[in-house]
Amino acid sequence: MNSKAKGSGAERDTARFLTRWISGQDKELYFWRTPGSGFMSTVGNHANFSGDINPVKEEVLWMMKYNIEIKNGYSKVDLFQLLKGNKNFELASFWKQCTEDSEKHEKIPILLFKKKGGKYIIGINQELANILINKLNGLACIAVNFTDLPMMLMYNRDEFFNNIKPGDLK
């Protein structure tokens, strides 16, 4: 499978996952892939189309304040790359894209990524973690402190969304 198809599939799966999380059902989608997968934001500077996933139903338009970036199937993502000083640290490039797009459009960054053969991880910034602190207590977390980027706190995606309810993110 080529990387474009893999990315599109991950975006569709994430849209369905978020729909189930927010509505409890699968049939009527509340989220969908951003047109052009971020192209509208990058080229046209359309803040409503930043990130890879956007709400498509009026009930969840409050989720527009989040810039949701999806990365899937990168086999070389390894936390030890950071400690080794590798210049091509994929996780840093993911987080850089997510945070820069978020800053550009005044949104809150959320990175969802999955290493090839692994489980989805959610990366959030310290600001969002502070808002959700009571809900995140007790969840396993890895904090990644980059030298030139905001810190990213990583959680298992499913555990995160089992503890965080839609109202917590409003």
PyMOL commands that set and color helices and strands:
alter all, ss='L'
color gray80, all
select helices_A, chain A and resi 3-23+35-44+47-49+58-65+80-84+90-104+126-131+133-136+157-163+166-169
alter helices_A, ss='H'
color red, helices_A
select strands_A, chain A and resi 31-33+53-55+66-72+108-114+120-124+142-144+152-156
alter strands_A, ss='S'
color yellow, strands_A
deselect
rebuild
show_as cartoon
